[in-house]
Amino acid sequence: MGAWLSTGCVAGAFVHTPPFPLLLSAMSEKAATELADTLAGEGRRLRGVTGRHELAESFAERWRAATGSDFTIWERRRLYRLEEVCVPDTPGRARLAGSADRDLLLGWYHDAEREIRERPGDHGAAVDDRIAYGGLTLWERDGVPVALAGRTRMVAGMVRIAPVYTPPEHRRHGYGAAATAAVGRAVVDAGAQDVVVFADLANPGINAIHRRIGFQPLDDYLVISFGTARHGG
């Protein structure tokens, strides 16, 4: 973790938690390119970078120049903020996940990740932490869990909704949207001022659903993957 200072004040920040990509906050393009030079000079190994569209591209271009590592755009994301919760009329109900749901949740985390990458990681610690603070909500239909929506802890009045997952056999019934809306309503009632969620721009259906339940677009982000480098990549 580090920060970019301008006239003594923090004007940007970054977080790197291997093996995940480097994460950039809002900052100037100059800050992003100087960060790339600094990390390359330290011999830092990066699998990729995530940030606002222009910043991520600027960082990746400078990283390639400094290390010889080529890059590809892995995902284009849109960040949404909840303006007004519109709970859909979907059969079923929401409930917080508990320790008795752990095996189900681990299986769903694994299945969700398998849809986007070949080798899923170990999510045991993450699931246990989410259960402990009430960060996972299940949507049930006739007593059977059919979808999942998670949320982060509230920090400075902000909550991010993630992950959202519906098993293939339960899709196209609105369960994921209902779970997402339920979480949004719950965190707003708990005092959250900003509720945000990311959506893959390659999935127009998900983006449309977010709009229907009250989310409005804020900004576009890129997730960029780096290839083999001469050093630091």
C-alpha positions in Angstrom: 0.0 0.0 0.0 1.3 3.5 -0.8 0.2 7.0 -1.6 0.9 9.8 -4.0 1.6 13.1 -2.3 0.9 16.5 -3.8 1.9 19.7 -1.9 2.0 17.6 1.3 -1.5 16.1 0.8 -2.5 12.6 -0.3 -3.7 12.9 -3.9 -3.8 9.2 -4.8 -3.2 5.7 -3.4 -2.5 2.2 -4.5 -2.8 -1.3 -3.0 -1.0 -4.4 -4.0 -1.9 -7.8 -2.4 -0.3 -10.6 -4.4 -1.4 -12.5 -6.4 -4.1 -9.9 -7.1 -3.5 -7.1 -9.6 -2.3 -3.7 -8.4 -5.3 -1.5 -7.5 -5.1 2.2 -8.3 -7.3 4.9 -6.7 -8.2 8.1 -8.5 -4.9 10.0 -9.2 -3.2 12.0 -11.9 -1.8 10.3 -15.0 1.6 11.6 -14.0 1.3 9.8 -10.6 0.3 6.5 -12.4 3.3 6.6 -14.8 5.7 7.5 -12.0 4.4 4.7 -9.9 5.0 2.3 -12.8 8.6 3.5 -13.0 9.1 3.2 -9.3 7.7 -0.3 -9.0 9.6 -1.5 -12.0 12.8 -0.1 -10.6 12.2 -2.0 -7.4 11.8 -5.2 -9.3 8.2 -5.6 -8.2 6.4 -8.5 -9.8 2.9 -7.6 -11.0 0.2 -9.8 -12.6 -1.8 -6.8 -13.7 -3.4 -3.5 -12.7 -7.0 -2.4 -12.0 -8.0 1.3 -12.2 -10.0 3.9 -14.0 -9.9 3.4 -17.7 -7.3 6.0 -18.6 -5.2 5.5 -15.5 -4.9 1.7 -16.0 -3.9 2.1 -19.6 -1.3 4.8 -18.8 0.2 2.6 -16.1 0.2 -0.5 -18.4 1.9 1.4 -21.2 4.6 2.7 -18.9 5.0 -0.7 -17.3 5.5 -2.2 -20.7 8.1 0.4 -21.6 10.0 -0.2 -18.3 9.8 -4.0 -18.1 9.1 -5.3 -21.6 5.9 -6.9 -20.3 3.0 -6.8 -22.8 -0.5 -6.5 -21.5 -4.1 -7.5 -22.4 -7.4 -6.1 -21.2 -8.9 -8.9 -19.1 -12.2 -7.1 -18.2 -14.0 -3.8 -18.7 -16.0 -2.9 -15.6 -18.5 -0.2 -14.8 -18.9 1.2 -11.3 -22.4 1.9 -10.1 -23.8 3.7 -7.1 -27.1 3.0 -5.5 -29.4 6.1 -5.8 -32.8 4.6 -4.7 -33.5 1.0 -3.9 -36.2 -0.6 -6.1 -36.9 -4.0 -4.7 -38.2 -6.4 -7.5 -41.3 -8.5 -7.0 -39.5 -11.8 -6.9 -40.8 -14.9 -5.1 -38.7 -15.8 -2.1 -37.0 -14.0 0.8 -33.6 -12.9 1.9 -31.8 -14.1 5.0 -28.3 -13.7 6.3 -26.0 -16.7 5.8 -24.7 -18.5 8.9 -22.1 -21.0 9.8 -24.5 -23.9 8.7 -24.3 -22.5 5.2 -20.5 -22.6 5.0 -20.1 -25.6 2.7 -22.8 -24.3 0.3 -21.1 -20.9 0.2 -17.6 -22.4 -0.4 -19.1 -24.4 -3.3 -20.7 -21.4 -4.8 -17.5 -19.3 -4.4 -15.6 -22.0 -6.1 -18.1 -22.4 -8.9 -18.3 -18.6 -9.5 -14.6 -18.4 -9.8 -14.4 -21.4 -12.1 -16.5 -19.4 -14.6 -13.8 -16.7 -14.9 -10.5 -18.5 -14.3 -9.2 -22.1 -14.5 -7.8 -22.5 -11.0 -10.0 -21.1 -8.2 -8.3 -20.1 -5.0 -9.0 -21.0 -1.4 -11.9 -18.9 -0.1 -12.3 -20.4 3.3 -11.0 -17.5 5.3 -13.0 -15.0 3.2 -16.2 -16.9 3.7 -15.6 -17.3 7.4 -15.0 -13.5 7.8 -18.1 -12.6 5.8 -20.3 -14.9 7.9 -18.8 -13.4 11.1 -19.9 -9.9 10.3 -23.1 -10.7 8.4 -21.6 -10.0 5.0 -23.4 -12.7 3.0 -27.1 -12.8 2.1 -28.9 -15.7 0.6 -32.1 -15.5 -1.4 -34.3 -18.5 -0.7 -37.2 -19.9 -2.7 -39.4 -22.3 -0.8 -36.6 -22.7 1.7 -34.0 -23.5 -0.9 -31.0 -21.1 -1.4 -31.0 -19.9 -5.0 -28.7 -16.9 -5.1 -26.0 -15.1 -3.1 -25.1 -11.4 -2.6 -22.2 -10.3 -0.4 -21.1 -7.0 0.9 -18.0 -5.5 2.4 -17.8 -3.9 5.8 -18.9 -0.3 6.0 -16.0 2.1 5.9 -16.5 5.8 6.0 -20.2 5.3 5.1 -19.4 3.2 2.0 -20.3 -0.4 1.2 -19.5 -2.4 -1.9 -21.8 -5.2 -2.9 -19.8 -8.3 -4.0 -19.9 -11.1 -4.9 -23.3 -11.7 -6.5 -23.8 -15.3 -7.7 -26.7 -17.4 -8.9 -26.1 -21.1 -9.8 -26.9 -21.9 -13.5 -29.9 -24.0 -12.6 -31.5 -21.0 -10.8 -30.8 -18.2 -13.3 -33.2 -16.1 -15.3 -35.7 -15.8 -12.4 -34.4 -12.6 -10.9 -33.0 -14.1 -7.8 -29.6 -12.4 -8.0 -31.3 -9.1 -8.5 -33.5 -9.7 -5.6 -30.6 -10.6 -3.3 -28.6 -7.5 -4.5 -31.6 -5.2 -3.8 -32.1 -6.8 -0.4 -28.5 -6.2 0.6 -28.7 -2.6 -0.8 -31.8 -1.9 1.3 -30.3 -3.5 4.4 -27.1 -1.4 4.3 -28.9 1.8 3.6 -31.1 1.1 6.6 -27.9 0.5 8.6 -26.6 4.0 7.7 -24.6 3.5 4.5 -24.3 6.7 2.5 -22.7 5.2 -0.6 -23.5 1.7 -1.9 -21.5 0.6 -4.9 -21.2 -2.4 -7.2 -19.1 -3.3 -10.2 -20.5 -4.9 -13.4 -18.7 -6.5 -16.3 -19.5 -4.4 -19.4 -19.4 -7.6 -21.5 -22.6 -8.6 -19.8 -25.4 -6.1 -20.8 -28.0 -8.1 -18.9 -26.3 -7.5 -15.5 -25.8 -3.9 -16.3 -29.5 -3.5 -17.1 -30.5 -5.3 -13.9 -28.4 -2.9 -11.8 -30.1 0.1 -13.3 -33.6 -1.5 -12.7 -32.9 -1.9 -9.0 -31.7 1.6 -8.6 -28.0 1.8 -9.4 -26.6 4.6 -11.6 -23.2 4.5 -13.4 -20.3 6.4 -11.9 -17.1 5.5 -13.9 -15.5 2.8 -16.1 -12.6 0.7 -15.0 -10.2 -1.7 -16.7 -8.7 -4.9 -15.3 -5.4 -5.4 -17.2 -3.2 -8.6 -17.2 0.5 -8.4 -17.7 2.5 -11.0 -19.7 6.1 -12.2 -19.3 8.5 -9.4 -18.6 12.3 -8.9 -18.7 12.1 -8.0 -15.0 9.5 -6.9 -12.5 6.5 -8.4 -14.3 
